[in-house]
Amino acid sequence: MAGKQSKQNAGYHARGQGGSGNDSMFVGMAAVDIAADGPSSPDDPVYAKAIAFRQGRQQAALVVCDLVSVRGDVGVQAREAAARESGIPLENVCLSATHTHSNREQPDDLVERVARAVVQAQAAAGPARLQVGKGYRDDLSFNRRYLMRDGTVMMNPGVLNPDIVRPVGPIDPEIGIILFRDADDKPVASLTSFASHTCSFKFDEHRNKDPYDRRADYAYWLERSLREKFGPDFISVFGEGCCEDVGNIEVNRPHAYVKATRGQFMLTDYVPKETTAPPSPSNARYVGEGLAEEIRAQVARLHDERPALAVRNEVVHAPLATYSDMDLAWARGAKDQEVSWLTQFRIERILALEELRNKYGETLPLLVQVLRLGEGTAVVALPGEVFVEHGLAIKKASPFAHTLPIELCNEREHIASVPLRKSFCEGHFEIVYSRLECGAGEMLVDAAVRMLKGLAV
């Protein structure tokens, strides 16, 4: 067991909406420390945050961990343990990760800690008042795939790179907001989502780390800022939206912690273009506090939501990416050689695909889950690192006014990137990284939309 676990619990003894009995939704939250090296400090915490829902005979739980991912046997066992110890049906338990790149190490007993978070949240549950709404910030995220002057598409080609023509995809500036209030009408917790990579940490040219980096990345600064308004016990649960092709780097401005002479995948240095633009302020603190600022501004505009708890699941049999016998022989021979970062990802992808084929055949079973929380509000839980265009497509087709897609959910295997169909023609990192064949992402979208329409009330 890796150290002691600190914890926070919040029970909401609030007015139920729509009368009594089965009309009332009971909600509880808990946060269990999941630092692998002992209890985390108050200034740099990492948690498994759980929300337990109950309405009538319906129960559900959502757990979000401050980790880069939770997958494989650990993810499966954590959901099973949470279901077994809480009595919540397994198919109604959702497990996700914030995808913070600053916390890749999970404790040996993560399964037990996730289950503990769900049990504590369930024990803390009381009648809850839900308020929902949306915020917008279009200055905190940027599509990270760019068309280059030579006609290729590149991820993160470097700040002030003169060969950048334009981004090849959009962003999603919407902030999904669900606020929980207690009996005294006080905000006590929130569930929010935003589509931007939680990998804001950077180093300057001397390898000095950004002083505002935290293991939970910008989710930490989001909660810290919300607590300044709502109180020190306020719990902020953050789910990363669909953002595999979106991050926080502004390529047209200098940045103190992003090297401006070489992109992430450039083989040679380039001469940065001249600019009079001021340095970009974007880092974990800037993004987190920016989100909190907008959420706080929207509180007065949020509206009460009539609870309507329900959960649906669908397994999508997505085709695995293909490769040739020649590719496989090369990958096996090159796996221990010193190669470029992108080539290493290509080697790992081919070898991983061979293992997945031996285990599953030509398709991989992927779970898509929809949690309806209210008559106009639903959470869509998707596996993998999903392109922002897929999240936008789900929102556009959803019959729910407030739809919050969250990625990296319920992963049995590491599927990595879930690219857009057109992106397979463009190529580069996200395609090399993905385990899926062209069109698999659209299959996930179709499944999500089917369930959303089936749950519409």
C-alpha positions as CSV (number, residue, x, y, z in Angstrom):
1,M,0.0,0.0,0.0
2,A,1.5,3.3,-1.1
3,G,1.0,5.7,1.7
4,K,-2.1,7.0,3.5
5,Q,-5.1,8.4,1.7
6,S,-6.6,11.7,2.5
7,K,-10.2,12.2,1.5
8,Q,-13.0,14.6,1.1
9,N,-16.7,13.9,1.1
10,A,-19.7,16.1,0.2
11,G,-23.3,15.1,0.9
12,Y,-26.0,17.3,-0.6
13,H,-29.1,17.7,1.6
14,A,-30.7,19.9,-1.0
15,R,-34.2,20.4,-2.4
16,G,-35.2,17.7,-4.9
17,Q,-36.6,19.1,-8.1
18,G,-40.1,18.0,-9.4
19,G,-41.6,16.8,-6.1
20,S,-40.6,14.0,-3.8
21,G,-40.0,10.3,-3.9
22,N,-38.7,9.1,-7.3
23,D,-38.5,12.7,-8.6
24,S,-35.6,13.5,-6.3
25,M,-32.1,12.7,-7.2
26,F,-29.6,11.8,-4.5
27,V,-26.0,12.8,-5.2
28,G,-22.8,12.4,-3.2
29,M,-19.2,13.1,-3.9
30,A,-15.9,12.0,-2.5
31,A,-12.2,12.5,-3.3
32,V,-9.6,9.9,-2.4
33,D,-5.9,10.6,-2.7
34,I,-4.2,8.5,-5.4
35,A,-0.6,9.7,-5.1
36,A,1.8,6.8,-5.7
37,D,4.5,8.2,-3.5
38,G,2.6,8.9,-0.3
39,P,-0.1,11.5,0.6
40,S,-0.1,14.4,-1.9
41,S,0.4,17.9,-0.6
42,P,-2.5,20.4,-0.5
43,D,-0.7,22.5,-3.0
44,D,-0.2,19.6,-5.4
45,P,-3.0,17.0,-4.9
46,V,-4.0,14.1,-7.1
47,Y,-7.4,12.4,-6.5
48,A,-9.9,9.9,-7.7
49,K,-13.0,12.0,-7.5
50,A,-16.3,10.1,-7.5
51,I,-19.9,11.2,-8.0
52,A,-22.6,8.8,-7.0
53,F,-26.2,9.3,-8.3
54,R,-29.4,7.7,-7.2
55,Q,-33.0,8.3,-8.3
56,G,-35.7,5.8,-7.4
57,R,-34.2,2.4,-8.2
58,Q,-31.6,3.8,-10.6
59,Q,-28.0,4.2,-9.5
60,A,-24.9,5.3,-11.3
61,A,-21.3,6.5,-10.5
62,L,-18.7,8.5,-12.4
63,V,-15.1,8.4,-11.3
64,V,-12.4,10.7,-12.7
65,C,-8.8,10.1,-11.8
66,D,-5.9,12.7,-11.9
67,L,-3.9,10.3,-14.1
68,V,-2.8,10.2,-17.8
69,S,-5.1,7.2,-18.2
70,V,-6.6,4.2,-16.4
71,R,-6.9,1.2,-18.6
72,G,-6.3,-2.5,-19.0
73,D,-6.8,-4.9,-16.0
74,V,-6.6,-2.0,-13.5
75,G,-9.4,-0.2,-15.2
76,V,-11.6,-3.3,-15.5
77,Q,-10.9,-4.4,-11.9
78,A,-11.5,-0.9,-10.5
79,R,-15.0,-0.7,-12.1
80,E,-15.8,-4.2,-10.9
81,A,-14.6,-3.5,-7.4
82,A,-16.6,-0.2,-7.3
83,A,-19.7,-2.0,-8.5
84,R,-19.3,-4.9,-6.1
85,E,-18.7,-2.8,-3.0
86,S,-21.3,-0.2,-3.7
87,G,-24.1,-2.3,-5.3
88,I,-24.2,-0.1,-8.3
89,P,-24.6,-2.1,-11.5
90,L,-21.3,-2.5,-13.3
91,E,-22.8,-1.2,-16.5
92,N,-23.7,2.0,-14.6
93,V,-20.1,2.7,-13.4
94,C,-18.0,5.0,-15.5
95,L,-14.2,5.4,-14.9
96,S,-12.2,8.1,-16.6
97,A,-8.9,10.0,-16.3
98,T,-8.2,13.7,-16.7
99,H,-5.2,12.7,-19.0
100,T,-2.8,14.9,-17.1
101,H,0.6,14.3,-18.5
102,S,2.2,15.4,-15.2
103,N,1.0,12.3,-13.3
104,R,1.7,9.0,-15.0
105,E,2.4,7.0,-11.9
106,Q,-0.5,5.3,-10.3
107,P,-0.5,3.6,-6.8
108,D,-0.4,-0.2,-6.6
109,D,-3.7,-0.2,-4.9
110,L,-5.6,2.1,-7.3
111,V,-8.4,-0.5,-7.7
112,E,-9.1,-0.3,-4.0
113,R,-8.9,3.5,-3.9
114,V,-11.3,3.9,-6.8
115,A,-13.8,1.6,-5.1
116,R,-13.4,3.5,-1.8
117,A,-14.1,6.8,-3.6
118,V,-17.4,5.4,-5.0
119,V,-18.5,3.9,-1.6
120,Q,-17.7,7.1,0.2
121,A,-19.6,9.2,-2.4
122,Q,-22.6,6.8,-2.1
123,A,-22.6,7.1,1.7
124,A,-22.5,10.9,1.5
125,A,-25.5,11.2,-0.9
126,G,-28.5,13.3,-0.2
127,P,-31.2,15.0,-2.2
128,A,-29.6,17.3,-4.7
129,R,-30.5,20.4,-6.7
130,L,-28.9,20.3,-10.2
131,Q,-28.2,23.5,-12.2
132,V,-26.9,23.3,-15.7
133,G,-25.5,25.7,-18.4
134,K,-22.7,26.5,-20.7
135,G,-19.7,28.8,-20.8
136,Y,-17.4,29.8,-23.7
137,R,-13.7,30.5,-23.9
138,D,-12.1,30.6,-27.4
139,D,-8.7,31.8,-26.2
140,L,-7.6,28.9,-24.1
141,S,-7.3,26.1,-26.7
142,F,-5.9,25.7,-30.2
143,N,-6.1,23.0,-32.8
144,R,-2.6,21.4,-32.8
145,R,-2.6,20.0,-36.3
146,Y,-1.3,22.4,-39.0
147,L,-1.0,22.4,-42.7
148,M,2.6,23.2,-43.6
149,R,4.0,25.0,-46.6
150,D,5.2,21.7,-48.2
151,G,1.7,20.3,-48.2
152,T,2.1,18.0,-45.2
153,V,0.1,18.1,-41.9
154,M,2.1,18.2,-38.7
155,M,1.2,18.1,-35.0
156,N,2.8,20.8,-32.9
157,P,5.2,22.1,-35.5
158,G,6.7,24.7,-33.1
159,V,5.9,28.2,-32.1
160,L,6.6,31.0,-34.7
161,N,7.4,28.4,-37.4
162,P,7.3,30.3,-40.7
163,D,6.2,27.2,-42.6
164,I,2.8,27.0,-40.9
165,V,-0.1,27.8,-43.2
166,R,-3.1,27.2,-41.0
167,P,-4.8,24.8,-38.6
168,V,-6.6,21.9,-40.3
169,G,-9.3,21.6,-37.6
170,P,-11.5,23.5,-35.2
171,I,-11.6,23.8,-31.4
172,D,-14.6,23.4,-29.1
173,P,-14.9,26.6,-27.0
174,E,-17.8,25.3,-25.0
175,I,-17.5,24.6,-21.2
176,G,-20.1,22.2,-20.0
177,I,-21.3,23.1,-16.5
178,I,-23.3,21.1,-14.0
179,L,-23.6,22.7,-10.5
180,F,-24.8,21.0,-7.3
181,R,-26.4,23.1,-4.6
182,D,-27.2,22.2,-1.0
183,A,-30.2,23.0,1.2
184,D,-29.0,26.5,1.9
185,D,-28.7,27.2,-1.9
186,K,-24.9,27.1,-1.6
187,P,-22.8,25.7,-4.5
188,V,-21.0,22.7,-3.1
189,A,-19.7,20.8,-6.2
190,S,-19.5,20.8,-10.0
191,L,-19.0,18.5,-12.9
192,T,-17.5,20.4,-15.9
193,S,-15.9,19.5,-19.2
194,F,-13.7,21.3,-21.7
195,A,-11.9,20.1,-24.8
196,S,-8.2,20.8,-24.4
197,H,-5.3,18.5,-23.6
198,T,-4.3,18.5,-19.9
199,C,-0.7,18.7,-20.7
200,S,0.1,22.4,-20.0
201,F,3.5,21.7,-18.4
202,K,6.5,22.9,-20.3
203,F,10.2,23.6,-19.8
204,D,12.2,26.7,-20.8
205,E,15.4,26.6,-22.8
206,H,17.4,25.8,-19.6
207,R,15.0,22.9,-18.7
208,N,13.5,24.9,-15.9
209,K,9.9,23.6,-15.3
210,D,7.0,26.0,-15.4
211,P,6.4,27.0,-11.8
212,Y,2.6,26.7,-12.2
213,D,2.7,23.1,-13.3
214,R,0.8,20.7,-11.0
215,R,0.3,17.0,-11.2
216,A,-3.4,17.5,-11.9
217,D,-2.5,20.2,-14.5
218,Y,-5.1,22.9,-15.1
219,A,-7.8,20.9,-13.3
220,Y,-6.0,21.8,-10.1
221,W,-6.1,25.5,-10.8
222,L,-9.8,25.2,-11.9
223,E,-10.8,23.8,-8.5
224,R,-8.5,26.2,-6.6
225,S,-10.1,29.2,-8.3
226,L,-13.7,27.9,-7.8
227,R,-12.9,27.4,-4.1
228,E,-12.0,31.0,-3.8
229,K,-15.6,31.9,-4.6
230,F,-17.6,28.9,-3.3
231,G,-15.5,27.9,-0.2
232,P,-12.6,25.6,0.7
233,D,-14.7,22.4,0.7
234,F,-16.1,22.8,-2.8
235,I,-15.3,19.8,-5.0
236,S,-14.6,20.3,-8.7
237,V,-14.8,17.2,-10.9
238,F,-13.4,17.7,-14.3
239,G,-13.8,15.5,-17.4
240,E,-11.6,16.1,-20.4
241,G,-13.6,16.7,-23.5
242,C,-12.8,15.3,-27.0
243,C,-9.5,17.0,-27.7
244,E,-6.9,14.6,-29.2
245,D,-6.2,17.3,-31.8
246,V,-6.5,20.3,-29.4
247,G,-4.0,21.8,-26.9
248,N,-3.1,25.1,-25.3
249,I,0.0,26.1,-27.4
250,E,-0.3,29.3,-29.4
251,V,2.0,28.8,-32.3
252,N,1.8,32.5,-33.5
253,R,3.2,33.9,-30.2
254,P,6.4,33.4,-28.3
255,H,6.2,31.3,-25.2
256,A,8.6,31.2,-22.2
257,Y,8.2,27.5,-21.8
258,V,7.9,26.3,-25.4
259,K,11.1,26.2,-27.4
260,A,10.8,28.3,-30.5
261,T,13.4,26.8,-32.8
262,R,12.2,23.2,-33.2
263,G,8.7,21.6,-33.3
264,Q,7.9,18.4,-31.4
265,F,8.6,16.4,-34.6
266,M,10.9,18.7,-36.6
267,L,14.1,16.9,-37.6
268,T,16.0,20.2,-38.2
269,D,15.9,23.5,-36.5
270,Y,14.1,26.4,-38.1
271,V,14.4,30.2,-37.9
272,P,11.4,31.6,-36.0
273,K,9.5,34.2,-37.9
274,E,9.6,37.7,-36.5
275,T,6.7,39.0,-34.5
276,T,5.6,41.9,-32.4
277,A,3.0,39.7,-30.5
278,P,3.5,39.6,-26.8
279,P,4.4,36.2,-25.2
280,S,1.6,33.7,-24.7
281,P,0.4,33.5,-21.1
282,S,-1.0,30.1,-21.6
283,N,0.0,27.5,-19.0
284,A,-1.8,25.3,-16.5
285,R,-2.7,28.1,-14.2
286,Y,-3.9,30.4,-17.0
287,V,-6.2,27.8,-18.5
288,G,-7.6,26.6,-15.2
289,E,-8.3,30.0,-13.9
290,G,-9.7,31.1,-17.2
291,L,-12.2,28.3,-17.1
292,A,-13.1,29.1,-13.5
293,E,-13.6,32.7,-14.4
294,E,-16.1,31.8,-17.1
295,I,-17.9,29.3,-14.9
296,R,-18.2,31.8,-12.1
297,A,-19.6,34.4,-14.5
298,Q,-22.2,31.9,-15.7
299,V,-23.5,30.8,-12.2
300,A,-26.3,33.4,-12.3
301,R,-27.4,32.2,-15.7
302,L,-27.6,28.5,-14.8
303,H,-31.0,27.0,-14.7
304,D,-32.5,24.2,-12.6
305,E,-32.7,20.8,-14.2
306,R,-35.4,18.2,-13.6
307,P,-33.5,15.0,-12.7
308,A,-34.1,12.0,-14.9
309,L,-31.3,9.4,-14.1
310,A,-30.8,6.7,-16.7
311,V,-27.7,4.9,-18.2
312,R,-27.2,3.2,-21.5
313,N,-24.3,1.2,-22.9
314,E,-23.3,-0.1,-26.3
315,V,-20.3,-2.1,-27.4
316,V,-18.9,-1.0,-30.7
317,H,-16.8,-3.5,-32.6
318,A,-14.2,-1.2,-34.1
319,P,-11.8,-2.4,-36.9
320,L,-8.2,-2.5,-35.9
321,A,-5.6,-0.7,-38.0
322,T,-3.9,-2.8,-40.7
323,Y,-0.2,-3.4,-41.4
324,S,1.8,-5.7,-43.6
325,D,4.0,-8.7,-42.8
326,M,6.9,-6.5,-43.9
327,D,5.9,-3.8,-41.3
328,L,5.7,-6.4,-38.6
329,A,9.1,-7.9,-39.4
330,W,10.6,-4.4,-39.4
331,A,9.0,-3.4,-36.1
332,R,10.2,-6.6,-34.4
333,G,13.8,-5.9,-35.6
334,A,13.8,-2.2,-34.8
335,K,12.1,-2.2,-31.4
336,D,15.5,-2.0,-29.5
337,Q,17.1,0.5,-31.9
338,E,17.6,4.2,-31.4
339,V,15.1,5.9,-33.6
340,S,13.2,9.2,-33.7
341,W,10.2,9.7,-31.3
342,L,7.7,9.4,-34.1
343,T,9.3,6.2,-35.5
344,Q,9.3,4.7,-32.0
345,F,5.5,5.3,-31.8
346,R,5.1,3.6,-35.2
347,I,7.0,0.5,-33.9
348,E,5.0,0.4,-30.7
349,R,1.8,0.7,-32.6
350,I,2.5,-2.2,-35.0
351,L,3.6,-4.5,-32.1
352,A,0.6,-3.5,-30.0
353,L,-1.8,-4.2,-32.9
354,E,-0.3,-7.7,-33.4
355,E,-1.1,-8.4,-29.7
356,L,-4.6,-7.0,-30.0
357,R,-5.3,-9.2,-33.1
358,N,-4.1,-12.3,-31.3
359,K,-6.4,-11.5,-28.5
360,Y,-9.6,-10.1,-30.2
361,G,-9.3,-10.8,-34.0
362,E,-9.9,-8.1,-36.5
363,T,-12.2,-5.9,-34.3
364,L,-11.8,-4.4,-30.9
365,P,-14.8,-4.2,-28.5
366,L,-15.2,-0.6,-27.3
367,L,-17.7,0.5,-24.7
368,V,-19.7,3.7,-25.3
369,Q,-21.8,4.9,-22.3
370,V,-24.4,7.6,-21.9
371,L,-25.5,8.9,-18.5
372,R,-28.7,10.9,-18.6
373,L,-28.7,13.2,-15.5
374,G,-31.7,15.4,-16.3
375,E,-34.4,15.9,-18.9
376,G,-32.0,18.1,-20.9
377,T,-28.6,17.0,-19.7
378,A,-26.4,13.9,-20.5
379,V,-22.8,12.8,-20.2
380,V,-21.3,10.8,-23.1
381,A,-18.4,8.5,-22.0
382,L,-16.1,7.6,-24.9
383,P,-13.0,5.4,-24.9
384,G,-9.6,6.7,-26.2
385,E,-8.3,10.1,-27.1
386,V,-11.0,11.4,-29.4
387,F,-10.7,14.1,-32.0
388,V,-12.6,17.3,-31.2
389,E,-14.7,17.0,-34.4
390,H,-16.3,13.9,-33.0
391,G,-17.3,15.6,-29.8
392,L,-18.8,18.5,-31.9
393,A,-20.7,16.0,-34.0
394,I,-22.2,14.3,-30.9
395,K,-23.3,17.7,-29.5
396,K,-24.8,18.8,-32.8
397,A,-26.9,15.6,-33.2
398,S,-27.8,15.3,-29.5
399,P,-31.4,15.9,-28.5
400,F,-30.1,17.1,-25.1
401,A,-29.5,20.8,-24.7
402,H,-26.5,20.1,-22.5
403,T,-24.4,17.3,-23.7
404,L,-20.9,16.7,-22.1
405,P,-18.7,14.3,-24.0
406,I,-15.8,13.0,-21.9
407,E,-13.0,10.9,-23.3
408,L,-10.7,8.2,-21.9
409,C,-13.6,6.3,-20.3
410,N,-13.9,2.6,-19.5
411,E,-10.8,1.5,-21.5
412,R,-10.2,-2.2,-21.5
413,E,-7.3,-1.8,-23.9
414,H,-5.0,1.1,-25.0
415,I,-6.6,2.3,-28.2
416,A,-4.8,5.7,-28.1
417,S,-6.0,8.3,-30.7
418,V,-9.4,8.2,-32.3
419,P,-8.9,10.3,-35.4
420,L,-11.4,11.8,-37.8
421,R,-11.9,10.0,-41.1
422,K,-10.3,12.8,-43.1
423,S,-7.3,12.9,-40.8
424,F,-6.2,9.4,-42.0
425,C,-5.5,11.0,-45.4
426,E,-3.5,13.8,-43.7
427,G,-1.4,11.5,-41.6
428,H,1.1,12.4,-38.8
429,F,1.3,11.6,-35.1
430,E,-2.3,11.0,-34.2
431,I,-2.6,8.5,-37.1
432,V,0.6,6.8,-36.2
433,Y,-0.5,6.7,-32.6
434,S,-4.0,5.2,-33.2
435,R,-4.8,1.5,-33.0
436,L,-8.0,1.9,-35.0
437,E,-8.8,1.8,-38.6
438,C,-10.3,4.7,-40.6
439,G,-14.0,5.2,-39.7
440,A,-13.9,3.8,-36.2
441,G,-14.3,7.2,-34.6
442,E,-17.5,7.8,-36.6
443,M,-18.8,4.4,-35.4
444,L,-18.4,5.7,-31.8
445,V,-20.2,8.9,-32.7
446,D,-23.1,6.9,-34.2
447,A,-23.4,4.7,-31.1
448,A,-23.5,7.7,-28.8
449,V,-26.1,9.6,-30.9
450,R,-28.3,6.4,-31.0
451,M,-28.3,6.1,-27.2
452,L,-28.8,9.9,-26.7
453,K,-31.9,9.8,-29.0
454,G,-33.2,6.7,-27.2
455,L,-32.9,8.4,-23.8
456,A,-34.5,11.7,-24.9
457,V,-37.6,12.4,-22.8
